Amino acid sequence: MQRNKHLLLWTSLGTLLLLGWAAYAENQLQEWRVLQRRYREALPADRRTEFTIQLRQIVVPQLDAADRCVSCHVGMAPGEPGVIGTAAFAPHPTIAHDPSQFGCTICHGGQGRATTKADAHGSVRHWPEPMIPARLSYAGCGTCHSHLAVPSLPQVERGRALFERNDCLACHRMEGRGGTLRPGGTGGMEGPDLSRAGVAGFDRAWHAGHERQHAAAAAGPWHDSFAAVPADDRTAIDGFLTSRAGAPGLVEAKGLFHSLGCRGCHPIGGVGGDDGPDLTREGERDPGQLDFSRVPGERTLGAWLGEHFRSPAAVVPGSAMPALGLTEPQIEQLTFYLLSLRRRELPGEFWPKDRVLAERFGEREFAADGGTLFGTFCAACHGPAGEGMRYAGVPAFPAIGNADFLAIASDDFLRANITHGRPGRRMPSWGEKEGGLRPTEIDTLVSYVRALGGGTAPPPESRPARWVAPGAGCGSALYADNCALCHGAGGEGKEGPALANRVLLAAATDTYLVETIRRGRGGTSMPPYGEAGTTHRLLADEEIEAIVAFMRTWEKRS
């Protein structure tokens, strides 16, 4: 009996101590309370008495947001002064939006109602929406925004270089740079901040206005810091300014995506090829649903995407995506962009203009110039300069920028191949498929491809499209001896393109086919059969025509 009393007594005392410790920890040791006490100590003496240690949150009912992040990041709470020098207490960086109107998680991800760091940042198991890494925080802009008319990365970089080379930073700020006093007293004039020129707009007649100011100035910044800019350079600068959306690095990341031909396989927002997965909401993927068995390091979506870019088939066995040989900075940029591919359902009053234009009016997220269109849709298969590409285990893709090809391919031929594609091959029918290219875009691409070959074009066609006599010569045997090794016995394609393809046969004139065999393709394995070589024999004109006549028999089969 006595022993039971002791057991009850000490158990009760232990329980009381445990409850007391829990109450003390709850009211004194929670992370947000400790941080708020430190924040209060860092405040000026006259502000400390006004500061109350309490749970803080930003509530936005329209977005179903109740974000308690400001309980730790106190300097970002509405009405609180930030404390410079301490990351947790710093004010929110200057952005176009008032964070108190949107909350935190809509941009940064994470678990807004949590009150511990691990839970709030989403770095716990089974939470599907972890925070975006701080270094890539501008990826959160993709939740609401659809940055429009973004050019390819080389064009963005050229426009930036010209902007700086023409000393625009003497007067204008751009993403935290510029608008400062220059050596010798030149500059220091404060022009508009152009960091968001693509969203806020800018005066398209800026050059004419600058010229007038320069002519009127006898000295000072307008006289010393401005010189006339050639028209082509002005166009590039305008394109660069149009791409400025107040999200440093994100537009460049999207520009890289528009340079590597990724939309040739992957649709985004309904526009792109069908060979790869839809990437429209790739940035929202739940890390808990991904296989990390072949991904070293942390178990985050960013780490998974980075490793997938390095070696797609190693991360996803059987993936048809080839290893692109990307550099680490490129992998970081592409990861940045893919993390921005997220979309949240918002009330209409929260929709930004660019999202309205993209989703309601079909405005393109990529620029409409030939270089960007080619980079966005074609470069992955045909090479950045149309030089053709070869990936392990995949038939070689043709060099459509080849001068020998363009010397015999008419604009109608190019247009037909882009429009109708190559059935049975990786080339989509860009003019027929939903989410493909518009007629004006196809025309722009044709002109750009022509320019890749230095403007080379075939002479006017004097013969009809079909002039080779049907059944001429022993074309079957000639084809088997000279062509089947590369193009397949039935024209199905092997090392060389598939010749028994209905689009090719319908679009190609007899002259095109004859001249292709006669001239060959410089820089490829296709030799010129119109002249003798060490690896092939000379074919007479009638023999070449016999092969073309034999190829025409495939049209019925196609």
Residue, then its C-alpha position, 0 to 999 in steps of 0.5 A: m500500500q505504501r509503495n503504491k502511494h509513493l508511486l502515485l505521488w511521484t507520478s503526479l509530481g512528474t506529470l505536473l513537472l511535465l505539464g509545467w515544462a510544456a506550458y513554459a516551452e509553449n509560452q517562452l521557447q517556441e521559435w517565433r517567440v524567441l525570434q520576436r524577443r530578439y527582434r524587440e531587443a534590436l529595435p530602437a529604445d522608443r519602439r521596444t515598449e510598443f512591440t508586443i510578442q504575439l502570433r502574427q499573420i496576414v489573412v487574405p480571405q479571397l486567396d484562402a491565405a492565413d500566413r503566419c510567416v511574419s511571426c518569425h520574419v517580423g520585419m515583413a509584418p505590416g506596420e513593423p520596421g525592418v531591422i537591417g543586418t539580420a535576415a529574419f528581421a529584414p523588411h521585404p525587398t521592394i517589389a511591385h506588389d504589397p505583400s500584405q495584400f497577397g500573403c506569403t505562400i502564394c509566392h513562396g510556397g510552404q505551409g502558411r498556418a504552421t508556427t515552426k520553421a520546418d513545418a512552415h518551410g515545408s521541409v517535412r515529409h508528406w507536405p506537397e508544397p514546400m517553399i521555393p529555394a530562396r535563391l530562386s524565389y522569383a520563380g513564385c512570380g509564375t503563380c500569377h504571371s505569364h511573362l509574354a513575348v520573351p525572346s531567346l536568351p541570345q537576344v536578351e543578352r544582346g539587348r542587355a549588352l547594348f543597353e549597358r554599352n550605350d551608357c543607359l545606366a548613367c541615368h536609369r536604374m535597372e534591377g538595382r544598378g545604375g542611375t548613379l554619379r559617374p566619374g568626372g561629374t558625367g551622369g548622375m541624372e535620375g531617369p525612370d527605373l526600367s526594371r519593370a519596363g515590360v510590365a509598366g510600359f515605356d516610351r517607344a519614341w524614347h530615342a527621338g526624345h533623347e536626340r532632342q534633349h541631346a541637341a538642346a544641351a550644351a553640357g551635362p549628362w544629356h550632352d556627355s552621356f548620350a549618342a545616337v543609337p543605330a536602328d537595329d540596336r534600338t530594336a534589340i534594346d526595345g526587346f530587352l526592355t520589353s522583357r523586364a518584368g521585375a523578376p531578375g533572372l527569371v526572364e533569362a531562364k525563360g529565354l534559355f528555355h526558348s533557345l533549346g527547342c524544349r517546346g518542340c516536345h513539351p507543351i506549356g499552356g497548350v502550346g508545344g509538341d506532344d512527345g514529352p510530358d505537359l510542363t504547364r504546372e511542373g513547378e507544383r509537382d509533389p516531391g513525395q510522389l517522385d522517385f529519388s532513388r537515383v537523385p543524390g542530395e536533398r529530396t526536393l523538386g529542384a534537386w530532382l529537376g537538376e539531376h533529370f537535366r543532367s541525365p534524363a534516362a538515369v532519373v526516369p528509366g526509359s525516358a525519350m529525352p536525350a542528354l543535352g550536355l547542359t552546363e551547370p549554370q544552364i541547369e540552374q536556369l532551367t530548374f529556375y524556370l520549371l519551378s516557375l511553372r505553377r498556376r493558382e486559381l485566383p479570383g478575377e480581380f487578382w489576375p495580372k494583365d499578362r495572364v489575362l492576355a495569355e489565357r483569355f486572348g491567346e497572347r504568346e509567351f515567346a517572341a514572334d521573331g524567327g530566332t526565338l520561334f526556331g529556338t523554341f520549337c526547332a533547335a532541339c532537333h535541328g540544332p541552334a543554327g540548323e546544323g542538325m543533331r544526333y543523340a545516342g539511340v535516336p536517328a540523326f535529325p536533318a540539317i535544315g540550315n544546310a546550304d545544299f538543302l536550301a539551294i534546292a528547297s523552295d519556300d513552299f516545300l519548307r512551309a509544307n514540311i513545317t505545316h504537315g510535319r513528317p507522320g511517323r517521325r518526331m516532326p509534328s504537324w505544326g500547322e495542323k495540331e492544336g497548340g501548334l504554330r500560326p500561319t504567320e509564325i510558320d512564314t517567319l520560320v521559313s524566312y529564318v531557316r532561309a537566312l540560316g543558309g545565307g539566303t540561299a534559294p533555288p532558281p525558279e522552277s521551269r519544269p512541272a512538279r512531276w516530270v520524271a517518267p513513271g517506271a523509268g529504268c531499274g530504279s528498285a535495284l539502283y535504290a537497293d545498291n546506293c540508298a537502302l543502307c542509310h534510308g532503309a530498304g522500304g524508305e522507312g529511314k535509318e541513318g538517313p531520313a525516311l523517304a517513304n513519307r507521304v508529306l515529303l513525297a507530296a511536297a517534294t518536286d521531282t527536281y528537288l529529289v533529283e538535285t538532292i541525289r545529284r548534289g548530296r548534302g555537304g557536311t552530312s553522310m549523303p554524298p553527291y552522286g552526280e560525281a564519282g567519289t571514294t565511297h560511291r560511284l557516279l550515277a548517270d542522269e537517267e539512273i538518278e531519275a530511275i531512283v526518283a521514279f521508284m521512290r514515287t511508287w511509295e506514294k500509293r503505299s503512303 
